[in-house]
Amino acid sequence: MENKTQRDLAEGQLIDLVRRHNEQNFRLTILCDRGRWSISLSVPEKELRGEIPHIGWMVGTGASFTEAWANRQSQQPRVDE
């Protein structure tokens, strides 16, 4: 079970990411299907400024948003990127 601190941290990181990349090129998808959360995040390497090293393409899943955000792992970039 998640605690408020973990949830606040995940939500804060999400908001910081969106603010930092305002008017920049990135793709963020958050899905919840039958209680299973999935987050995918793609930022072209040229947009990175070292805040989240090697982000490129990250995917995470979990039973809550907080868990899915914490479970993000780097993936190979998609062909259409």
Secondary structure as a PSIPRED ss2 file (coil, helix, strand):
# PSIPRED VFORMAT (PSIPRED V4.0)

   1 M C   1.000  0.000  0.000
   2 E C   1.000  0.000  0.000
   3 N C   1.000  0.000  0.000
   4 K H   0.000  1.000  0.000
   5 T H   0.000  1.000  0.000
   6 Q H   0.000  1.000  0.000
   7 R H   0.000  1.000  0.000
   8 D H   0.000  1.000  0.000
   9 L H   0.000  1.000  0.000
  10 A H   0.000  1.000  0.000
  11 E H   0.000  1.000  0.000
  12 G H   0.000  1.000  0.000
  13 Q H   0.000  1.000  0.000
  14 L H   0.000  1.000  0.000
  15 I H   0.000  1.000  0.000
  16 D H   0.000  1.000  0.000
  17 L H   0.000  1.000  0.000
  18 V H   0.000  1.000  0.000
  19 R H   0.000  1.000  0.000
  20 R H   0.000  1.000  0.000
  21 H C   1.000  0.000  0.000
  22 N C   1.000  0.000  0.000
  23 E C   1.000  0.000  0.000
  24 Q C   1.000  0.000  0.000
  25 N C   1.000  0.000  0.000
  26 F C   1.000  0.000  0.000
  27 R E   0.000  0.000  1.000
  28 L E   0.000  0.000  1.000
  29 T E   0.000  0.000  1.000
  30 I E   0.000  0.000  1.000
  31 L E   0.000  0.000  1.000
  32 C E   0.000  0.000  1.000
  33 D E   0.000  0.000  1.000
  34 R C   1.000  0.000  0.000
  35 G C   1.000  0.000  0.000
  36 R E   0.000  0.000  1.000
  37 W E   0.000  0.000  1.000
  38 S E   0.000  0.000  1.000
  39 I E   0.000  0.000  1.000
  40 S E   0.000  0.000  1.000
  41 L E   0.000  0.000  1.000
  42 S E   0.000  0.000  1.000
  43 V C   1.000  0.000  0.000
  44 P C   1.000  0.000  0.000
  45 E H   0.000  1.000  0.000
  46 K H   0.000  1.000  0.000
  47 E H   0.000  1.000  0.000
  48 L C   1.000  0.000  0.000
  49 R C   1.000  0.000  0.000
  50 G C   1.000  0.000  0.000
  51 E C   1.000  0.000  0.000
  52 I C   1.000  0.000  0.000
  53 P C   1.000  0.000  0.000
  54 H C   1.000  0.000  0.000
  55 I C   1.000  0.000  0.000
  56 G C   1.000  0.000  0.000
  57 W E   0.000  0.000  1.000
  58 M E   0.000  0.000  1.000
  59 V E   0.000  0.000  1.000
  60 G E   0.000  0.000  1.000
  61 T E   0.000  0.000  1.000
  62 G E   0.000  0.000  1.000
  63 A C   1.000  0.000  0.000
  64 S C   1.000  0.000  0.000
  65 F H   0.000  1.000  0.000
  66 T H   0.000  1.000  0.000
  67 E H   0.000  1.000  0.000
  68 A H   0.000  1.000  0.000
  69 W H   0.000  1.000  0.000
  70 A H   0.000  1.000  0.000
  71 N C   1.000  0.000  0.000
  72 R C   1.000  0.000  0.000
  73 Q E   0.000  0.000  1.000
  74 S E   0.000  0.000  1.000
  75 Q C   1.000  0.000  0.000
  76 Q C   1.000  0.000  0.000
  77 P C   1.000  0.000  0.000
  78 R C   1.000  0.000  0.000
  79 V C   1.000  0.000  0.000
  80 D C   1.000  0.000  0.000
  81 E C   1.000  0.000  0.000
